[in-house]
Amino acid sequence: MREPVAVIAESLRLAREAARRLAADADARLPGPPRPFTPESYLRTDPAPSRIVLCAPGGASAAAAFLEGCAARLLWPPPHAEMHRAIDGIRAEVAAPRRVRSAHARPPRGASARLLEGRVDRRRAEAALAAGPPFEWIVESPRHVRLAERVLGELAARGVTWSALDPVELVAVAGPATLAPFRREWGKRLPRGVPFLGW
């Protein structure tokens, strides 16, 4: 059975409606059956699908705000290939990184990073921060990081960057067809080439 695709919208009602539309749309060609979530319920679900569709609300500015927030929280890049190979040497079960499109390919920032396996809560984040550099933190998935937006902002201000061994993959953006002409406005933080599914 194919892994479901998470359909993420501002509310569960909108996510369910979008999932129904996508399931009925033969042209959508999703890689798995759609399953509705809000951003919050997606991050609370363990395990959650690693592939997602983001459902933009109507209006270019509202769509941009929602999509940028989701991108910042969910679309973390894989670690640089050399770093991934080093981790692979100590964790035999780590597979080669999937080719996940990223809006901003990040070059290696140095020779070291901090690997945080398992769930990352505030206590673990504070301990890692207190330990000092490196501040490039590698986690198993953004779904394993259980931190409030405010805490993530505080960590970013201290120089913390994130990458993931199992990145979340954005397979499409869905929403009202009227958004299509405004892709430059709402698509700034999204990987290039991600299809838009309008209705």
N, C-alpha and C positions, 0 to 999 in steps of 0.2 A: 504494500500500500504506500502511495506517495505521501511524503510529509506535507501537512497543511501549510498554507500561506497565511500569515497573519494580515488581516485587513484592519488597519488602525485609523480611527477617526476620533473627533473631539468627544463624542458621546457614544455609548454602546448602541443606542437606537440608530444613529447614523452609520455606525460600523456594520450593524446587522443589515440595514437597507443596502449598503454598498456591497456587502458580501453576497446578498441575494442577486443584485444586478450583475455582479461579476460572474457568479455561478451560471447565470442564464445567458451570458454573452459569449458565444462561441469564439468571437474574434479576440477576446481577452487573452486566451491561451496561457493561463496561469500554470506554473509548474506543479501545482497541487491544489486541493480543495480549499476554498477560502474559509477562514475562521475569524470572527469579529473580536476586536479588542479596542480598548482605549489605550493611550500611552501608559497610563498608570496600571491598568490590569495586565498589559503585556509585560511590564517589568516585574510584576508580582507573580506571574505564572512561571512555574518551574516544572518541566522544561517548556519553553515557548518556541514556536517555529523560528528558524534562523532566517527565513525569507519573508519579506514584508511588502505590502502595498500601503502607501500613505494616501489617505483620502482627504483632499483639500476641501475646506469649506468654500462657499461662494464668496466672490469678491477678491481681487488680487491682493490687497493689503492683508486681509484676514488669512488668505491662503499662505502668503509669504511668512507671516508670523507663526502659523502652525507648523509649516514645513521646516522653517529654520530651527524652531525649537526641537522638533523630532530629529533633525539631522545632527544637531549638536549633541543630543543625548544618546542617540542610537547608532549613528553611522560612523563608528570609530574604525580607523584603518587597521589592517594587519601590521604587525611589526616588520621592520625592514628584513629582507630575506636573510641577511647574515645573522641578525639577532635570532630569527626564527630557527635557523640551523643550529645555533648554539643551544637554544632551548631543547630542540629535538634531540640533542646529544645527551641530555639528562632526563628527558621525559620521552621514553620510546613510543608512547601511544600518540604523540602529537603528529598529525598528518601535515603534509605540505600545505601552506596557506592557500585557501581558495582565492581565485582571481575575482576579488570584489572591487567593483568600480568605486573610486573615491573622488570627491570633489577637489581635494587638495592632497596630491601625493606628497608625503613627507619624507625627505631624505634622512639618512641616519644622522643623529645629533651627537653621536659620540660612541665610545666603546662600551658603555654600560647602560643597563636599564634595571628596573626592579620588577620581578615577577611576583604577582599576587594571585595565587591559586585559590579556587573556591570563592565563597561569598565575601564581598568586601563591604563591611558596614563602617559606621563612623569610627568605632574603636580601632579597627584595623587601619583605616586611612590615617588617623591621628598618629598611630604608632609608626607607620611608614614615613610620614612627614617628619616626625621627631628624629627618625634615624638619619635624616639628611639626604644629600644626593645619592643616587641619581633620581631625578624627578620625572623621567620618562617611565611611566608605569604600564606594565603589560598585564592584562587580565585575560581570563579564559573567554569572556564575552561581556559586552555591555550589560547583558541581562543578569550578570552576577554581581553587579555594583548596585548596592542598596543605599544610595545617598541622596539626600534632598538637593534640589536645584541650588539652594543657597550654599550648601556645603561644596558642591561641585564648583560653584563660582569662586568660593574662597580658595579652593585648591588651585584653580586656574590662575588666580592672582598671585599665588606663591610659585608659579612656574610648572605645575604638574600638567603633563600631557598624557593621553591615554592611547593605547592600541590594544587589539584583541586577537587572540589566537583563533577564535571562531567568530569572525565579524558578522554583523547583521547585514544581510544583502537586500537592497532595495530593488525590487523587480519591476515596479511601476508606480506611477502617481495616478490617482483617479480623482474625478470631480466633475463639476459642471463644465460642459463644453465651452461655455463663455470664458473660461480661464485660459484656453489654449493660446490666444494672441498675446497674453501677458506673461508668457513663460520666463522672459528675461527678469521680470520682477520677482516671481515666486520661486524660480529655480536656481537662484544664486548659490545656495549652499548644498545643492544636490549634485550627484555624479552626472557627468555628461552622458547623453544617449539613453537615459532612462525613459521608457515610453510613457506617454500620457494617454490615459483611457477616459474619454469624455462621455457624458450622457446628457 
